[in-house]
Structures are given as C-alpha cells and as structure tokens.
Amino acid sequence: MQQQPNGLIKALVIATILMGFHTTISAQQGQPFSISMNKVSLQFLLDTSGRPLYAVQFNQQPVVLPSRLGFTLNETDSVFDSGFHIIGSEQSAVDENWQPVWGEQRNIRNHYRQLTVHLQQGRPPGRLLDLVFRVFEDGVGFRYEFPRQQRLNYFIVANESTQFNMAGDHKSFWIPGDYDTNEYLYTTSLLSEVDNRRMVDSSLDIAVRVAPDRYSVQTPLMMKTKNGLYINIHEAALVNYSAMQLHVNTKDFSLSASLVPDAVGNKAYLHAPAKTPWRTIIVSDKATEILSSRMVLNLNDPTPLTNTSWIKPMKFVGVWWEMQTGKATWSYSDFADSVSAAGKPIPNGRHGANSDNVKRYIDFAAKNGIPAVLVEGWNTGWEDWFGNWKENVFDFVTPYPDFDMPALTRYASSKGVQLIMHHETSGSATNYERRMDTAFRFMKKWGYHSVKTGYVGKIIPRGEHHDGQWMVDHYNRVAEKAARYQITIDAHEAVRPTGLHRTWPNWMACESGRGNEYNAFSNGSPPEHETILPFTRLMGGPMDYTPGIFKMKGYTGYAPKRQMHTTLAKQLALYITLYSPVQMVADLPENYEAHPDAFRFIKEVPVDWDDTKVLSAEPGDYLTIARKEKGTDNWFIGSITDENKRIEIISCSFLDKGKKYLATLYADADNADWQNNPEAYSIKEFLVDDQTKLQLTLAAGGGAALTLRPATDVQVKAYAR
C-alpha cells in the first residue's frame, strides 16, 4: 500500500487535479466554476464520467480536496451521482443585515456569493438535480435541490454520496456516531485514529453504544490542521431529512455523509420539489473566528412568525438537581403497584415536586429576581416508567396528589414568578403527538408559557431513531405547534441543533450533548469538556448545559464520592462561554445562600446580548468571551481553562474609548484547584478602560467571570484615591 501524501504533497496534488479537470471539462462541459469571498474559494466541476465534484480552499491552502456529490436512490435506476451534464447555472450575491429575536448579537451580517448549477442525467429518464453553493468569508455551505419533474416524483434516498476529502491527518475532536444520543465525552485524536470500537465511556464504565459503522462520528466535527487551519463540518436547516454523521476513512482521511436510517434502513423519503439541509464547512486560521461565525444561522430561513414579543430569554431555577443528586425523586411512589388498601398510591416521602417544596423554589426565585421555576416530576407516570419501563405512560395533564396546580399557579403569580412545564415523553413521540394539543391547552389554562421536553429511551414508533427523519420532523412539528400556542421549547435528548432557532425562535435551546448533570450521576466530564463544546455541540445552537453548581463535593445519592470537575469560579464563567437564552440556575437554593457574594454574578448576568467578542480560544484548552448586555453599556466576560492552570491576558480594547468601567472580578483563589479546593474564590473591584490589559490566573479546571459597568463620577473619584 502506498503511503498517504502529507499536507505539502496534497497541496500539489489538488493543484494538479484542478488543472487536469480544467482541461478535461473544458472539452465537455465548459470551464469549471470558481467563486470566492475574501480568503475562501470554491470550485465545482464534472469529471469525465459526469460526476459532480467540488473543492474548497482557504488562503490558497486546501481545505477540502476534490470530493464527490450525489445520491443512491432506492429504486430500479438507483444511480444518481454520475452521468450528469450541465444545462445551466446562475451566480448571485447577497449582503444584508438582520436582527434575531434573541441571540449573541443584535445585528447579524449575511454576506455571501451563490452559485447554482443545474444538472441533468444524460441517460433516460434524464432526471434533474440542482446544486446550490454559498461562499461566505468564513466558509462554504451547499445543498441539493430536486426540481419538480415527471421523472422524479416520490422517491427514497438510500445513501447520500457527499464527501469531504481532507488534505491531511488532522487533529479532531469527535464523539461516536450514535443514532440516539449525543451525550458522550469527546475524544481528541488524529483522523487516522478514529475507531469507535475501542472506546469506553469511563464515566459510566461501559462500552459506548454506537451505530454499526465503527468509524462514524457525529457532527459538528472540529478539526485542526498541522498548518494551523481550523475546520468545522456540520449542517444547517435540518428539516424533512435525517441527520448527517460522517464515516471516516482512516487511510486517506476522507469523510463521507452517513445518514441516520429509519426502521427499515432507508435514509429519507422525499417528494419533488425538495431540498436537503445545507452541508457546512467553516474554516479560519484563527480559532476565535470559528466561534464568531454566524454561517449556520444565516443558512436557515427567517422566521414566519409575525409576532415574537412573547418570546422572552430568561434564567430559571428548578426542582431538578435534587433528583440528579438523589436527594429527591421524580416519582410520587416508587412503583406503580405501590398502593394502599384503599387503592391509592403510597408516597415514597422523597417526591421533589410537592407543593411545599415548589413554593420554596418560588420564594427563592422571587427573592433573587429570577423570573421562573422549572418543576420536573409534577405529573403521574414516572413510577410506571421507572418501575416497569412501560410505554405511553404520560398524559401531560394529571398532577400527582401532592402537587396542587391551582394553588401553585396563584402563589407563583402573586410572587411575580412563572412556572415552567415539563413534558417527559419517555421516547414515545407518537403518544406526545397524540396528546400535544391537549397538553398545550392545559399549559395555557394554568399560565405556563414555556416547556422543557424530554425524549429519554428508545423511540416509539419502534425502530425509529432520535436523529432519523421521522424524529427530525417530529421536533419541527413540536416547535411549530408550540409557536401557535405562544409556547417556548427547551428540548432534551433531541437531535443536535442546526440553526433552526432563526426560523423558530421559540425553540430556544436544546440539551443534545453531555451536560453538567454527568458530574452528579457519573464520574463526570474532564475539565477540558467545556472548552470543546463551543467548537462542537454549540456550533449549531444554544445548549441547556445547566451551569451554576456551587457545592462541588459531598452529594449523597447516586455518587457520594464523586464531584464537579470545575471550580466554583468556572461555573460562573460558563454562563458566558456556553451560550443559551434560557440559563438554569441549577444548584439547590441553600448552596447559593451559603455564597451570596458569588451568587451576585448569577443574579446579574444577562441571557440576551447586543454584541459578542471571542477574545481568545483553543479547542480543548481555553476560551475567553466578552458579551455586551442587550440595551445597556454593561459587558460581561467569562474565561475558562482545561486541567491546566493558566494565565490569560485580556485586552479591554472593545470598551468605549475614554470611558471608565467598574470591574468586578470573580476569580479562582490562589490555592483553588478543581480536585482539591474547588470552592475557593476571590472577588475584587477596580476600574478599567479601553487601554487596560487584565491578567487572569485560572486554576486547574478553573475560570473567571467579570462584570464591567460604566463607572459613576463618584466611583471614579473613590478609586482614584
């Protein structure tokens, strides 16, 4: 076997290939197409067999070598990736600004050049296919469109032939290709070392449950080349299609689209006219620019909602961490057959969602200016599900005997606090769809405007997967129907986001990744985990990570010897570095009351922003982000590190020139360490301006959080003394 070419040789290879294709195609199809924006360029061409190919470069460096496009269909004439000729093309350009309902910045620029190529197969029946490419300053998006045609009406996709041929054996941050969960630790390895079969989830001490393809990984896939290019591959606008995973060829470093199948192995059912999601390639020579990209959002459609005033970003507390740490239970009874002689369920004495306990959380929220309280375990069905793993056990409208819906609604309203609904579907999407209108009407009756949904378990209908087309359609149906009822959604165990919060801004967040909860019921996640997530899971949209844990050790229940893998200061910084418009204040009220000075940051940190500056970043190592609060001149900064102690130097040049700001720094104490002294922190106040350079000392597994508010004349004079 020949040795694979290294980066330099592959750079020469791509140049030679493109030159050769120019010669071949000019005789058959005309000159290959090439469009570019700033440093990013794309080429499209057909080879001598009529196969569509594309390539991408950044600053004349190869990002994607010539790679195939097309499909295999599930029909007699299944070949739909060759034999094409070009019957037309158009180019256009767009440069516009738009304002999201909420987000990381008030204004987003959508600037790209578009190439549309119309293809037709030469052999009968002469089917049509359009390829649409958009080149941005930070990457490339492309998708397939199937025009209306007699030759292709209803059809089934057996496989998608899309390739991403990498130019080298890149350092990669990946999780295995599982059709039903994204909740894995990230592996950092070369592409040549990807092998799911060897993986073990050390937190749960079990072998990972992967798809049949042991070399498949999930998107977003983050890579770094030896030449210092950062490359992120994902998808945008996942609608009416199954999620794309990537098969890794460990010999030549090529990546191939691997769609999640349905119960009988098909990948997608389409009816022309139809279009696929966008395949996205974000690239830069700066890690900070990867995180600053809005390309995935820009590739989604604008919202059809004419009134979005009811969609409110917010923080919330919840009766949740008690269950995660074993202090309380979701269920009222331990088992469904635990009944008294009178036939009534016997309470287990540890049910978290009882009226008195919920009132305690309402009081805490009202006292601290937190708008809402999430209550999990309020409704019947948990003892059936947990005890016997039965199906269709939730009706979403029947409270447990100790949850007084009318009284709690009145009490929360009197305190100016909203209650957030919880719908655990137990994976039975058919049951949820059947009951959804009833559940949403019930919510509106009792004044609930937001719901957290859950999809724990195997999907019903049987054989469907969390990330398959059937469930992708389900999640979109839930978002659309919720919008009709003016209800916002926070979806857990759903497919990872692809920017659809632009289209459905009421779909405000997802979990869809390994959240903070794993530090409670498993061996946890290593300190590097939160420095990888922004480059992977969060590239498609906000994550409900549930930050803000203050008690790092000594939980009882599932894992009394386990602990958080961060410092307390890092938990504060996560409110900035892991973006979400709905942020949970996740710990128990008593743990916040033990640290009121540090809790001040959580009370003050916003969840909606006018501007965001990524100040420094390296996947797997560190991250520092500054954000400007919407409608004010206040800035907030979060800085985090991995398992290594680190000094971060921050330039405040983003501040208004000539203006003084009062900085409050929440930092790791000098002796802080995530393993041995995680709750040690210090708080300092001082003045800064646009000339200031801050030096932050981050403990191992630690972080820092800052507030920067315009200083008053009195404050300036006081600190001048």
C-alpha positions in Angstrom: 0.0 0.0 0.0 1.3 3.4 -0.9 1.9 5.9 1.8 -0.6 8.7 2.0 0.6 12.1 0.9 1.4 14.7 3.6 -0.1 18.2 3.6 2.5 19.7 1.2 2.3 16.9 -1.3 -1.5 17.0 -1.1 -1.4 20.8 -1.8 0.4 20.0 -5.0 -2.0 17.1 -5.7 -5.0 19.4 -5.6 -3.4 21.9 -7.9 -2.6 19.2 -10.4 -6.0 17.7 -10.2 -7.8 21.0 -10.7 -5.5 21.8 -13.7 -6.3 18.4 -15.2 -10.0 18.8 -14.7 -9.9 22.2 -16.4 -8.5 20.5 -19.5 -10.9 17.6 -19.4 -14.1 19.6 -18.7 -13.4 22.4 -21.0 -13.7 19.9 -23.8 -17.0 18.5 -22.4 -18.8 20.9 -20.2 -17.1 24.3 -20.3 -14.8 25.8 -17.8 -15.1 24.7 -14.1 -16.9 27.1 -11.9 -15.0 29.1 -9.2 -16.3 31.6 -6.7 -14.6 33.2 -3.7 -15.1 35.5 -0.8 -12.1 37.0 0.8 -9.8 34.0 1.6 -12.4 31.3 1.0 -12.8 29.9 -2.5 -14.8 27.0 -4.0 -14.5 25.1 -7.3 -17.2 23.0 -8.9 -16.7 20.7 -11.9 -17.9 17.5 -13.6 -15.4 14.7 -14.3 -15.3 12.7 -17.5 -18.0 10.3 -16.1 -20.3 13.2 -15.3 -19.8 13.0 -11.6 -20.2 16.3 -9.7 -17.1 17.3 -7.7 -16.3 20.3 -5.5 -13.2 21.6 -3.7 -12.6 24.3 -1.1 -9.5 26.4 -0.2 -8.7 28.9 2.4 -6.0 31.5 1.6 -4.9 29.1 -1.2 -4.5 26.2 1.2 -6.5 23.1 0.6 -9.4 22.6 3.0 -11.5 20.0 1.1 -9.8 18.2 -1.8 -12.0 17.4 -4.9 -14.9 15.4 -3.4 -17.9 13.7 -4.8 -21.6 14.7 -4.6 -24.8 12.9 -5.4 -27.1 10.1 -4.2 -28.0 6.5 -4.4 -31.8 6.1 -4.7 -33.9 3.1 -3.5 -35.3 2.3 -6.9 -34.5 0.4 -10.1 -32.3 3.1 -11.6 -30.6 3.9 -8.3 -27.5 5.8 -9.6 -27.9 9.5 -9.1 -24.3 10.6 -8.7 -22.9 10.4 -12.3 -23.8 10.7 -15.9 -24.7 14.4 -15.5 -24.2 17.3 -17.8 -24.7 21.0 -17.0 -27.8 22.5 -18.5 -27.5 25.9 -16.9 -26.1 28.0 -14.0 -26.6 31.3 -12.2 -24.5 33.4 -9.8 -25.7 36.0 -7.4 -24.5 37.9 -4.3 -26.2 38.9 -1.1 -25.1 41.4 1.5 -27.7 42.2 4.1 -28.2 42.6 7.9 -30.9 41.1 10.0 -31.9 41.1 13.7 -32.5 37.9 15.6 -35.3 37.8 18.2 -32.6 37.0 20.7 -29.0 35.9 20.5 -25.3 36.7 20.9 -25.5 39.9 18.9 -28.2 42.4 17.9 -27.3 42.6 14.2 -26.0 39.8 12.0 -24.5 40.3 8.6 -25.4 37.8 5.9 -22.8 38.2 3.1 -22.2 35.5 0.5 -21.9 34.7 -3.2 -24.1 32.0 -4.6 -23.6 29.6 -7.4 -26.5 27.4 -8.6 -25.7 24.6 -11.1 -28.5 22.8 -12.9 -27.7 19.2 -13.8 -29.4 16.6 -15.9 -28.5 13.0 -16.4 -27.9 12.1 -20.0 -29.4 8.6 -19.9 -33.1 8.1 -19.6 -35.1 9.1 -17.7 -33.0 12.3 -17.7 -33.6 13.3 -14.1 -32.7 16.8 -12.9 -30.7 17.9 -9.9 -29.6 21.3 -8.8 -26.6 22.1 -6.6 -26.6 25.3 -4.7 -23.3 26.7 -3.2 -22.9 29.7 -0.9 -19.4 31.0 -0.2 -19.0 33.2 2.9 -16.0 34.9 4.2 -15.8 32.2 6.9 -16.7 29.1 4.9 -19.0 27.3 2.4 -22.5 25.9 2.6 -24.1 23.7 -0.1 -27.2 21.7 -0.6 -29.1 19.6 -3.1 -32.4 20.7 -4.7 -34.7 18.4 -6.6 -36.8 20.4 -9.1 -40.4 19.4 -9.8 -40.2 16.9 -12.6 -42.1 13.9 -14.0 -39.0 11.8 -13.9 -38.7 12.1 -10.1 -41.8 12.4 -8.0 -41.9 10.5 -4.7 -38.5 8.9 -4.1 -36.4 7.3 -1.3 -32.8 8.2 -0.6 -30.8 5.0 0.1 -27.5 6.9 0.6 -26.0 10.3 0.2 -22.7 10.4 -1.7 -21.4 13.7 -0.3 -17.7 13.6 0.6 -15.4 15.9 2.4 -11.9 14.7 1.4 -9.5 16.2 3.9 -6.0 17.3 2.9 -4.2 15.6 5.9 -4.4 13.6 9.0 -6.0 16.4 11.1 -6.3 16.6 14.9 -10.0 16.1 15.5 -12.5 16.5 18.4 -15.2 13.9 18.0 -17.9 11.7 19.6 -19.0 8.4 18.2 -21.8 8.0 15.6 -24.7 7.0 17.7 -28.1 7.3 16.2 -29.8 8.0 19.6 -27.6 10.1 21.8 -25.1 12.9 21.7 -24.1 12.6 25.4 -20.6 11.4 25.0 -17.2 12.6 26.2 -15.1 14.0 23.3 -12.1 12.1 22.0 -9.2 14.1 20.7 -7.3 12.2 18.1 -6.0 12.2 14.6 -8.5 11.2 11.9 -6.4 8.1 11.3 -7.1 7.1 14.9 -10.9 7.2 14.8 -12.3 3.9 15.9 -15.5 3.7 18.0 -14.9 0.0 18.8 -12.0 0.9 21.1 -14.0 3.5 23.0 -15.2 3.1 26.6 -17.2 5.7 28.4 -15.1 6.0 31.5 -17.7 8.0 33.4 -20.2 5.1 33.2 -17.7 2.3 32.9 -19.5 0.8 29.8 -18.6 0.4 26.2 -20.1 3.0 24.0 -23.3 2.1 22.2 -22.5 3.0 18.6 -24.1 2.6 15.2 -22.9 -0.3 13.1 -20.3 1.8 11.4 -17.4 1.8 13.9 -15.6 4.6 12.1 -18.6 7.1 12.1 -18.5 10.3 14.1 -21.2 12.9 14.7 -21.2 16.5 13.5 -20.3 19.1 14.3 -16.8 17.8 13.8 -14.0 20.1 14.8 -10.5 19.7 13.2 -7.2 21.5 13.3 -4.5 21.0 10.6 -0.8 20.9 11.1 -0.6 24.2 9.3 -2.9 25.9 11.8 -6.2 25.9 9.9 -9.4 25.3 12.0 -12.1 23.4 10.1 -15.6 22.7 11.3 -18.1 20.4 9.4 -21.8 20.4 10.3 -25.1 21.0 8.7 -27.8 23.8 8.7 -31.6 23.8 8.4 -32.2 20.1 9.2 -35.8 19.8 8.0 -37.5 16.7 6.5 -34.3 14.7 6.4 -32.2 12.6 8.6 -29.2 13.9 10.5 -25.8 13.6 8.8 -23.0 11.7 10.5 -19.6 11.2 9.0 -17.8 8.0 8.1 -14.1 8.4 8.5 -11.7 6.7 6.1 -8.7 6.4 8.3 -6.4 5.6 5.4 -6.9 8.6 3.1 -8.7 10.9 5.7 -11.8 11.3 3.6 -15.2 11.9 5.3 -18.4 10.6 3.8 -22.0 11.5 4.7 -23.7 8.8 6.7 -27.4 9.5 7.2 -29.3 8.0 10.1 -31.6 5.3 8.8 -35.2 4.6 9.7 -36.7 1.3 10.9 -36.3 -0.4 7.5 -32.9 1.1 6.6 -34.0 4.0 4.4 -32.4 7.4 4.9 -35.0 9.9 3.6 -38.4 10.0 1.9 -38.8 13.0 -0.4 -41.3 14.4 -2.8 -40.0 16.8 -5.5 -39.7 19.7 -5.4 -37.5 19.1 -2.3 -34.2 20.2 -0.8 -31.7 18.8 1.6 -30.2 20.5 4.6 -27.1 22.6 4.0 -23.7 20.9 4.4 -21.5 23.4 6.1 -17.7 23.9 6.2 -16.5 26.7 8.4 -12.8 27.5 8.1 -10.3 30.0 9.5 -6.7 30.3 10.6 -8.0 31.7 13.9 -9.9 29.6 16.4 -11.7 32.7 17.6 -13.2 33.2 14.2 -14.7 29.7 14.2 -16.7 30.6 17.3 -17.7 34.0 15.8 -19.2 32.5 12.7 -22.9 33.0 12.1 -22.9 31.0 8.9 -25.1 28.2 10.2 -27.7 30.7 11.3 -27.5 32.6 8.0 -28.3 29.4 6.1 -31.6 29.0 7.9 -34.9 30.6 6.8 -36.2 33.8 8.5 -39.0 33.2 11.0 -42.5 33.1 9.6 -43.8 34.4 13.0 -45.1 38.0 12.7 -45.3 38.5 16.5 -42.4 37.4 18.6 -42.9 39.7 21.5 -44.0 36.8 23.7 -40.6 35.0 23.3 -38.6 36.0 26.4 -35.0 34.9 27.2 -34.7 34.2 30.9 -32.9 32.5 33.8 -34.8 29.9 35.9 -34.3 27.7 38.9 -35.7 24.3 39.1 -36.7 21.3 41.2 -34.2 19.2 39.3 -30.7 19.0 40.9 -32.3 17.3 43.9 -33.3 14.4 41.7 -29.9 14.3 39.9 -28.1 14.0 43.2 -30.5 11.5 44.7 -32.0 13.8 47.3 -35.4 13.6 45.8 -37.3 11.6 43.2 -39.3 12.4 40.1 -42.0 9.9 41.1 -44.6 10.2 43.9 -44.4 6.4 44.5 -41.5 4.1 44.0 -43.5 1.7 41.8 -46.9 1.7 40.1 -48.1 -1.2 42.2 -47.2 0.5 45.5 -50.8 1.2 46.6 -52.6 1.3 49.9 -55.6 -0.9 50.9 -57.8 1.8 49.6 -56.1 1.6 46.2 -54.3 4.9 46.4 -50.6 5.2 45.7 -48.3 5.2 48.7 -46.0 8.3 48.7 -42.3 7.5 49.0 -41.6 10.6 51.1 -39.0 11.9 48.7 -41.0 13.3 45.9 -39.4 16.6 44.9 -42.3 18.2 43.1 -44.5 18.6 46.2 -46.3 21.9 46.7 -44.3 23.0 49.8 -41.0 22.3 48.1 -42.1 24.1 44.9 -43.2 27.1 47.0 -39.7 27.2 48.5 -38.2 27.5 45.0 -40.8 30.1 44.0 -39.8 32.1 47.1 -36.1 31.8 46.3 -36.7 32.9 42.7 -38.8 35.9 43.7 -36.3 37.0 46.3 -33.4 37.0 43.8 -35.1 38.4 40.7 -35.1 35.1 38.8 -38.1 35.0 36.5 -39.1 31.3 36.5 -39.2 27.9 38.2 -39.0 24.6 36.3 -40.8 21.8 38.0 -40.0 18.2 36.9 -41.8 15.2 38.2 -45.1 17.0 38.8 -47.3 14.6 36.7 -48.3 11.0 37.0 -46.5 8.2 35.1 -42.9 8.2 36.5 -43.4 5.2 38.7 -44.8 3.2 35.8 -42.0 4.2 33.5 -39.1 3.8 36.0 -40.5 0.7 37.6 -41.6 -1.3 34.6 -40.3 0.7 31.6 -43.8 0.7 30.2 -44.8 2.8 27.2 -47.2 5.7 26.7 -47.4 6.3 30.5 -47.6 10.2 30.5 -50.7 12.1 29.7 -49.2 15.6 30.5 -52.3 16.8 32.3 -52.6 14.8 35.5 -50.7 16.1 38.6 -49.6 13.9 41.5 -51.7 14.2 44.6 -49.2 16.4 46.4 -48.8 18.9 43.5 -51.6 21.5 43.8 -51.8 23.0 40.4 -54.3 25.8 41.2 -52.7 26.8 44.4 -49.2 26.9 43.0 -50.4 28.9 40.0 -51.9 31.5 42.3 -48.8 31.5 44.5 -46.3 31.9 41.7 -48.4 34.7 40.2 -48.5 36.5 43.5 -44.7 36.5 43.6 -44.2 37.6 40.0 -42.7 34.2 39.0 -43.5 32.0 36.1 -43.8 28.2 36.3 -42.1 26.2 33.5 -43.8 23.0 32.4 -42.0 19.7 32.0 -43.0 17.0 29.4 -41.1 13.8 29.6 -42.2 11.7 26.6 -40.2 8.6 27.5 -39.3 8.4 23.9 -42.9 7.8 22.8 -43.2 10.5 20.2 -46.4 9.1 18.9 -48.0 9.4 22.3 -46.8 13.0 22.6 -48.1 14.0 19.2 -51.5 12.5 20.0 -51.7 14.5 23.2 -49.8 17.6 22.3 -52.8 19.9 21.7 -54.4 18.8 25.0 -51.1 19.4 26.8 -50.5 22.9 25.3 -54.1 23.9 26.1 -53.6 22.7 29.7 -50.4 24.8 29.9 -52.2 27.9 28.7 -55.1 27.3 31.1 -52.7 27.4 34.1 -50.4 30.2 32.8 -47.4 28.2 31.7 -45.6 29.7 28.7 -42.5 27.5 28.5 -41.9 23.8 28.4 -38.9 21.5 28.8 -39.4 18.4 26.7 -37.5 15.1 27.2 -37.0 12.1 25.0 -35.3 9.6 27.2 -35.5 6.0 25.9 -35.9 4.2 22.6 -38.2 6.0 20.2 -41.7 4.8 19.6 -42.6 4.1 16.8 -40.2 1.2 17.2 -37.1 1.2 15.1 -37.0 4.9 14.6 -34.1 6.9 16.0 -33.7 10.2 17.8 -31.7 11.6 14.8 -33.7 10.0 12.0 -36.0 11.8 9.5 -39.2 10.8 11.4 -38.0 12.3 14.6 -36.5 15.4 12.9 -39.9 16.0 11.5 -41.4 15.5 15.0 -39.1 18.1 16.7 -40.0 20.6 14.0 -43.7 19.9 14.4 -43.5 20.4 18.1 -41.7 23.8 17.6 -44.3 24.9 15.0 -47.3 23.8 17.1 -45.9 25.4 20.2 -45.5 28.6 18.4 -49.2 28.6 17.6 -49.9 28.4 21.3 -47.1 31.0 22.0 -45.1 28.5 24.0 -41.3 28.3 24.1 -39.4 25.0 23.9 -36.2 23.6 25.6 -35.7 20.2 24.1 -33.7 17.5 25.8 -32.4 14.3 24.1 -33.3 15.8 20.7 -31.2 15.8 17.6 -28.3 18.4 17.8 -29.3 21.9 16.6 -28.7 23.2 13.1 -29.6 26.8 13.5 -33.4 26.4 13.3 -33.8 28.8 16.2 -33.7 31.5 13.5 -36.8 30.0 11.9 -38.5 29.0 15.2 -37.1 31.4 17.8 -39.5 29.9 20.3 -37.3 26.7 20.1 -34.8 28.4 22.4 -32.4 25.7 23.5 -31.6 22.0 23.4 -29.5 19.7 25.6 -28.4 17.3 22.9 -25.0 16.9 24.4 -23.2 15.9 27.6 -24.4 18.4 30.2 -23.4 19.4 33.7 -25.6 16.7 35.1 -23.0 14.0 34.3 -20.9 15.4 37.2 -23.7 14.3 39.6 -24.6 10.7 38.5 -21.3 9.5 36.9 -17.6 10.0 37.0 -18.2 13.3 35.3 -16.6 15.1 32.4 -12.9 16.2 32.4 -12.2 19.9 32.8 -11.4 20.2 29.0 -15.0 19.3 28.2 -16.4 22.8 28.4 -13.6 24.1 26.2 -14.5 21.7 23.4 -18.3 22.1 23.5 -18.3 25.6 21.9 -16.4 24.3 18.9 -18.6 21.2 18.6 -22.1 20.9 20.1 -22.8 24.7 20.3 -21.9 25.4 16.6 -25.5 24.6 15.7 -27.3 26.4 18.5 -27.7 27.1 22.2 -27.2 24.4 24.8 -29.1 23.9 28.1 -25.9 22.9 29.9 -27.3 23.7 33.4 -24.4 25.7 34.9 -24.0 27.3 38.3 -23.3 24.5 40.6 -21.7 25.8 43.9 -21.4 22.7 46.0 -18.6 20.7 44.4 -18.3 17.7 46.7 -20.3 15.6 49.2 -23.5 15.0 47.4 -25.4 12.0 48.6 -27.4 9.6 46.4 -26.0 8.2 43.2 -22.4 9.0 43.7 -21.4 10.3 47.2 -17.7 10.2 46.4 -18.0 12.0 43.1 -17.6 15.7 42.5 -17.8 18.5 40.0 -14.9 18.7 37.6 -14.6 22.5 37.8 -14.0 25.2 40.3 -16.9 27.5 41.5 -15.5 30.4 39.5 -15.6 28.4 36.4 -19.2 27.6 37.0 -19.9 31.3 36.9 -17.8 31.8 33.7 -19.9 29.1 31.9 -22.9 31.5 31.8 -20.8 33.5 29.3 -18.8 30.8 27.5 -21.7 28.3 26.9 -24.4 30.5 25.3 -28.1 30.0 25.9 -31.0 32.4 26.0 -32.5 30.2 28.8 -30.0 29.6 31.5 -30.7 27.4 34.5 -29.6 28.4 38.0 -29.0 24.8 38.6 -27.9 24.2 42.2 -30.0 24.0 45.4 -31.1 27.3 47.0 -29.3 26.5 50.2 -26.0 26.2 48.3 -26.4 29.6 46.8 -27.4 31.1 50.2 -24.0 29.8 51.5 -22.2 32.0 48.9 -24.3 35.2 48.5 -21.3 37.2 47.2 -20.5 34.8 44.3 -24.3 34.3 43.7 -24.5 38.0 42.9 -22.9 37.3 39.5 -25.6 34.7 38.6 -28.3 37.2 39.6 -26.8 39.9 37.4 -25.6 38.0 34.3 -27.9 38.6 31.3 -29.1 36.0 28.8 -29.6 38.2 25.8 -26.8 40.3 24.1 -26.1 43.2 21.8 -22.6 42.1 20.9 -20.1 39.2 21.5 -16.3 39.3 21.2 -14.3 36.0 21.3 -11.1 37.2 22.8 -9.0 34.0 22.9 -9.7 30.4 22.2 -8.2 27.0 21.5 -10.4 23.9 21.4 -9.6 21.6 24.3 -7.5 24.2 26.1 -9.1 27.6 26.9 -11.7 30.1 26.0 -12.4 33.8 26.8 -15.5 35.6 25.6 -16.9 39.1 26.3 -20.5 39.9 25.8 -22.4 43.2 25.9 -25.8 43.2 27.6 -28.7 44.0 25.3 -29.9 47.6 25.7 -27.1 48.7 28.1 -23.4 49.5 28.1 -22.6 46.7 30.5 -20.1 44.0 29.5 -19.6 40.5 31.0 -16.6 38.3 30.5 -16.1 34.6 31.0 -12.8 32.8 30.9 -12.2 29.0 31.3 -9.4 26.6 31.1 -8.9 22.8 30.9 -7.0 20.7 33.5 -4.0 23.1 33.3 -3.5 26.2 35.4 -3.3 29.2 33.0 -2.7 32.9 32.9 -4.9 34.8 30.5 -4.1 38.3 29.3 -7.2 40.1 28.2 -7.2 43.4 26.3 -10.2 45.6 27.0 -9.9 47.5 23.7 -13.5 46.6 22.9 -14.7 49.1 25.5 -15.8 52.6 24.6 -12.8 54.9 24.3 -12.3 57.4 27.1 -14.9 55.7 29.4 -14.1 54.2 32.8 -15.8 51.0 33.9 -16.1 49.5 37.3 -14.9 45.9 37.0 -16.0 43.1 39.5 -13.8 40.1 39.1 -14.9 36.7 40.4 -11.7 34.6 40.3 -10.2 31.4 41.5 -8.4 31.8 44.8 -4.7 31.4 44.7 -5.0 27.9 46.2 -8.0 26.9 44.1 -7.9 23.6 42.2 -10.8 21.6 40.8 -9.8 18.4 42.5 -8.6 19.6 45.9 -10.0 23.1 46.6 -12.8 23.8 44.0 -14.9 26.2 46.1 -12.1 28.7 46.8 -12.7 32.0 45.1 -12.0 35.7 45.5 -13.9 38.9 44.5 -12.2 42.2 43.6 -13.4 45.5 42.3 -11.3 48.0 40.3 -11.5 50.5 37.4 -10.7 49.7 33.8 -10.8 51.4 30.4 -10.1 50.5 26.8 -6.3 50.7 27.5 -6.4 48.1 30.3 -4.9 44.7 30.0 -6.3 42.3 32.5 -4.2 39.4 33.8 -6.4 36.5 35.0 -5.0 33.5 36.8 -7.1 30.5 36.1 -6.7 27.5 38.4 -6.5 23.9 37.1 -10.1 23.2 35.9 -10.9 26.8 36.7 -12.2 30.1 35.3 -13.0 33.7 36.0 -16.1 35.9 35.5 -16.2 39.7 35.3 -18.8 42.4 35.1 -17.8 45.7 33.6 -20.2 48.6 34.2 -19.8 52.3 33.2 -18.4 53.9 36.4 -20.1 56.9 38.0 -18.1 60.0 38.8 -18.3 59.1 42.5 -16.8 55.6 41.8 -14.0 57.1 39.6 -13.1 59.6 42.3 -13.2 56.9 45.0 -10.9 54.6 43.2 -8.6 57.4 42.2 -7.8 57.9 45.9 
